[in-house]
Amino acid sequence: MLLMAAMACTPTSTGLGTVSKVSEGVEGDPLLEWTPEELIIQDCPLNEARSGSVTISNTGTAALSIYAIELIGDDDIFYFEKREDLEFATGVSDSYAVAATLTTNEPAQAQLRITSNDQENRDLRVSIQAWPVGYVPPADSGGSDSGGDSGG
């Protein structure tokens, strides 16, 4: 399968994405968290698939309903199998792979769109970037070029 062959990637995490909520002692709210906040698939050779993954978690006090997870972007470069009607009990996490096949030596961008019943974040967009081998982002791009873990 394409994704199995593509697992030799070098994804870079730029942090933990957490929907900010003030609970004020109210129970019964789902809370969507995702990592990494921005997925960067580095060192993609031309015409070879590489992949990274996004992990979705429910850290709230009620079930999180994911209505859909879908790719928004160039489907000639990025591949993601759309998911629909998922249910995350409190404390449950799952990871989803995104593959990229660059056909030029230019970086590419897409988004994962996650729609859910989280009141604060019904329509979440997770940025995805695919960088060719040796690509160094401009200093003001906001991307991490360290490839390291922030320890979080």
C-alpha atoms as a printed R data frame, in Angstrom:
    type eleno elety resid chain resno       x      y      z
1   ATOM     1    CA   MET     A     1   0.000  0.000  0.000
2   ATOM     2    CA   LEU     A     2   1.218  3.512 -0.806
3   ATOM     3    CA   LEU     A     3   1.216  4.682  2.794
4   ATOM     4    CA   MET     A     4   3.207  1.688  4.031
5   ATOM     5    CA   ALA     A     5   5.956  2.408  1.487
6   ATOM     6    CA   ALA     A     6   5.958  6.079  2.364
7   ATOM     7    CA   MET     A     7   6.679  5.819  6.072
8   ATOM     8    CA   ALA     A     8  10.359  6.807  5.662
9   ATOM     9    CA   CYS     A     9   9.514 10.483  5.982
10  ATOM    10    CA   THR     A    10  10.914 13.100  8.277
11  ATOM    11    CA   PRO     A    11   7.872 14.942  9.644
12  ATOM    12    CA   THR     A    12   8.472 17.982 11.806
13  ATOM    13    CA   SER     A    13   6.188 18.900 14.663
14  ATOM    14    CA   THR     A    14   5.614 22.573 15.284
15  ATOM    15    CA   GLY     A    15   3.674 22.080 18.504
16  ATOM    16    CA   LEU     A    16   0.501 20.811 20.074
17  ATOM    17    CA   GLY     A    17  -2.725 22.219 18.747
18  ATOM    18    CA   THR     A    18  -5.275 22.629 21.474
19  ATOM    19    CA   VAL     A    19  -8.608 24.302 21.294
20  ATOM    20    CA   SER     A    20  -8.683 26.897 24.056
21  ATOM    21    CA   LYS     A    21 -11.757 26.574 26.235
22  ATOM    22    CA   VAL     A    22 -12.799 27.976 29.575
23  ATOM    23    CA   SER     A    23 -14.626 25.126 31.253
24  ATOM    24    CA   GLU     A    24 -15.882 27.024 34.310
25  ATOM    25    CA   GLY     A    25 -16.668 23.696 35.916
26  ATOM    26    CA   VAL     A    26 -19.115 22.687 33.182
27  ATOM    27    CA   GLU     A    27 -18.921 19.012 32.329
28  ATOM    28    CA   GLY     A    28 -20.048 17.351 29.162
29  ATOM    29    CA   ASP     A    29 -17.958 19.156 26.531
30  ATOM    30    CA   PRO     A    30 -15.708 17.446 23.992
31  ATOM    31    CA   LEU     A    31 -12.248 18.978 23.589
32  ATOM    32    CA   LEU     A    32 -10.390 18.431 20.322
33  ATOM    33    CA   GLU     A    33  -6.595 18.381 20.483
34  ATOM    34    CA   TRP     A    34  -4.256 17.650 17.600
35  ATOM    35    CA   THR     A    35  -0.534 17.127 17.049
36  ATOM    36    CA   PRO     A    36   1.427 18.407 15.335
37  ATOM    37    CA   GLU     A    37  -0.114 21.849 15.079
38  ATOM    38    CA   GLU     A    38   1.379 22.050 11.543
39  ATOM    39    CA   LEU     A    39   2.561 18.934  9.687
40  ATOM    40    CA   ILE     A    40   5.753 19.379  7.664
41  ATOM    41    CA   ILE     A    41   6.892 16.441  5.541
42  ATOM    42    CA   GLN     A    42  10.574 17.141  4.857
43  ATOM    43    CA   ASP     A    43  13.139 15.800  2.387
44  ATOM    44    CA   CYS     A    44  10.670 14.553 -0.225
45  ATOM    45    CA   PRO     A    45  12.518 13.191 -3.288
46  ATOM    46    CA   LEU     A    46  10.885 13.937 -6.632
47  ATOM    47    CA   ASN     A    47   8.156 11.478 -7.614
48  ATOM    48    CA   GLU     A    48   8.472  9.419 -4.413
49  ATOM    49    CA   ALA     A    49   5.749  9.311 -1.784
50  ATOM    50    CA   ARG     A    50   6.582 10.417  1.751
51  ATOM    51    CA   SER     A    51   4.166 10.667  4.638
52  ATOM    52    CA   GLY     A    52   3.543 12.080  8.057
53  ATOM    53    CA   SER     A    53   0.627 11.831 10.444
54  ATOM    54    CA   VAL     A    54  -1.717 13.966 12.479
55  ATOM    55    CA   THR     A    55  -3.009 12.668 15.810
56  ATOM    56    CA   ILE     A    56  -6.462 13.694 16.978
57  ATOM    57    CA   SER     A    57  -7.448 13.362 20.647
58  ATOM    58    CA   ASN     A    58 -10.511 14.015 22.774
59  ATOM    59    CA   THR     A    59  -9.452 15.416 26.149
60  ATOM    60    CA   GLY     A    60 -12.910 16.691 27.011
61  ATOM    61    CA   THR     A    61 -15.603 15.270 29.265
62  ATOM    62    CA   ALA     A    62 -18.032 14.128 26.546
63  ATOM    63    CA   ALA     A    63 -17.832 12.198 23.282
64  ATOM    64    CA   LEU     A    64 -16.217 14.018 20.370
65  ATOM    65    CA   SER     A    65 -18.010 13.492 17.071
66  ATOM    66    CA   ILE     A    66 -15.828 13.975 14.011
67  ATOM    67    CA   TYR     A    67 -18.174 14.559 11.109
68  ATOM    68    CA   ALA     A    68 -15.424 14.518  8.485
69  ATOM    69    CA   ILE     A    69 -11.663 14.688  8.003
70  ATOM    70    CA   GLU     A    70 -10.779 15.645  4.459
71  ATOM    71    CA   LEU     A    71  -7.884 17.006  2.437
72  ATOM    72    CA   ILE     A    72  -8.111 20.492  0.969
73  ATOM    73    CA   GLY     A    73  -5.387 20.953 -1.613
74  ATOM    74    CA   ASP     A    74  -3.822 19.494 -4.719
75  ATOM    75    CA   ASP     A    75  -4.772 15.815 -4.822
76  ATOM    76    CA   ASP     A    76  -2.096 15.255 -7.501
77  ATOM    77    CA   ILE     A    77   0.500 15.956 -4.784
78  ATOM    78    CA   PHE     A    78  -1.197 15.023 -1.491
79  ATOM    79    CA   TYR     A    79  -3.112 11.873 -0.607
80  ATOM    80    CA   PHE     A    80  -5.467 11.400  2.313
81  ATOM    81    CA   GLU     A    81  -8.347  8.950  2.555
82  ATOM    82    CA   LYS     A    82 -11.375 10.948  3.676
83  ATOM    83    CA   ARG     A    83 -12.913  9.809  6.980
84  ATOM    84    CA   GLU     A    84 -16.484 10.433  8.093
85  ATOM    85    CA   ASP     A    85 -18.668  9.845 11.136
86  ATOM    86    CA   LEU     A    86 -16.015  9.026 13.731
87  ATOM    87    CA   GLU     A    87 -16.691  8.948 17.469
88  ATOM    88    CA   PHE     A    88 -13.964  9.629 20.062
89  ATOM    89    CA   ALA     A    89 -14.781  8.780 23.676
90  ATOM    90    CA   THR     A    90 -13.067 10.849 26.370
91  ATOM    91    CA   GLY     A    91  -9.343 10.092 26.388
92  ATOM    92    CA   VAL     A    92  -9.285  8.451 22.949
93  ATOM    93    CA   SER     A    93  -6.687  9.352 20.279
94  ATOM    94    CA   ASP     A    94  -6.053  8.173 16.733
95  ATOM    95    CA   SER     A    95  -3.484  9.022 14.066
96  ATOM    96    CA   TYR     A    96  -4.111  9.656 10.385
97  ATOM    97    CA   ALA     A    97  -1.435  9.491  7.670
98  ATOM    98    CA   VAL     A    98  -1.064 12.062  4.909
99  ATOM    99    CA   ALA     A    99   1.181 11.265  1.933
100 ATOM   100    CA   ALA     A   100   2.846 13.691 -0.460
101 ATOM   101    CA   THR     A   101   4.527 13.087 -3.817
102 ATOM   102    CA   LEU     A   102   6.311 16.155 -5.140
103 ATOM   103    CA   THR     A   103   6.691 16.441 -8.907
104 ATOM   104    CA   THR     A   104   8.825 19.611 -8.822
105 ATOM   105    CA   ASN     A   105  11.530 20.966 -6.528
106 ATOM   106    CA   GLU     A   106   9.059 23.429 -5.041
107 ATOM   107    CA   PRO     A   107   7.365 23.067 -1.631
108 ATOM   108    CA   ALA     A   108   3.636 22.347 -1.616
109 ATOM   109    CA   GLN     A   109   0.858 23.162  0.849
110 ATOM   110    CA   ALA     A   110  -2.521 21.693  1.744
111 ATOM   111    CA   GLN     A   111  -4.829 21.469  4.759
112 ATOM   112    CA   LEU     A   112  -6.678 18.786  6.660
113 ATOM   113    CA   ARG     A   113 -10.176 20.029  7.399
114 ATOM   114    CA   ILE     A   114 -11.675 18.478 10.529
115 ATOM   115    CA   THR     A   115 -15.317 19.189 11.287
116 ATOM   116    CA   SER     A   116 -16.621 18.185 14.708
117 ATOM   117    CA   ASN     A   117 -19.023 18.876 17.538
118 ATOM   118    CA   ASP     A   118 -16.373 20.778 19.543
119 ATOM   119    CA   GLN     A   119 -18.184 24.072 20.203
120 ATOM   120    CA   GLU     A   120 -14.992 26.125 20.032
121 ATOM   121    CA   ASN     A   121 -13.603 24.531 16.894
122 ATOM   122    CA   ARG     A   122 -16.262 23.106 14.616
123 ATOM   123    CA   ASP     A   123 -14.184 23.652 11.452
124 ATOM   124    CA   LEU     A   124 -10.486 23.071 12.198
125 ATOM   125    CA   ARG     A   125  -7.797 23.472  9.518
126 ATOM   126    CA   VAL     A   126  -4.416 21.789 10.039
127 ATOM   127    CA   SER     A   127  -1.696 23.107  7.723
128 ATOM   128    CA   ILE     A   128   0.358 20.538  5.801
129 ATOM   129    CA   GLN     A   129   3.569 21.288  3.935
130 ATOM   130    CA   ALA     A   130   5.754 19.040  1.788
131 ATOM   131    CA   TRP     A   131   9.345 20.180  1.327
132 ATOM   132    CA   PRO     A   132  11.716 18.849 -1.361
133 ATOM   133    CA   VAL     A   133  15.119 17.404 -0.458
134 ATOM   134    CA   GLY     A   134  17.416 20.143  0.815
135 ATOM   135    CA   TYR     A   135  14.702 22.821  1.037
136 ATOM   136    CA   VAL     A   136  15.334 25.493  3.663
137 ATOM   137    CA   PRO     A   137  12.320 27.710  4.414
138 ATOM   138    CA   PRO     A   138  12.701 31.486  4.515
139 ATOM   139    CA   ALA     A   139  13.553 32.750  8.000
140 ATOM   140    CA   ASP     A   140  10.132 34.401  8.417
141 ATOM   141    CA   SER     A   141   8.055 31.391  7.265
142 ATOM   142    CA   GLY     A   142   7.209 30.232 10.780
143 ATOM   143    CA   GLY     A   143   8.213 26.666  9.901
144 ATOM   144    CA   SER     A   144  10.657 24.705 12.005
145 ATOM   145    CA   ASP     A   145  13.790 23.554 10.271
146 ATOM   146    CA   SER     A   146  15.293 21.825 13.280
147 ATOM   147    CA   GLY     A   147  13.407 18.555 12.858
148 ATOM   148    CA   GLY     A   148  13.651 18.145 16.616
149 ATOM   149    CA   ASP     A   149  11.012 17.520 19.219
150 ATOM   150    CA   SER     A   150  10.084 20.376 21.482
151 ATOM   151    CA   GLY     A   151   9.816 17.939 24.368
152 ATOM   152    CA   GLY     A   152   6.117 18.635 24.852
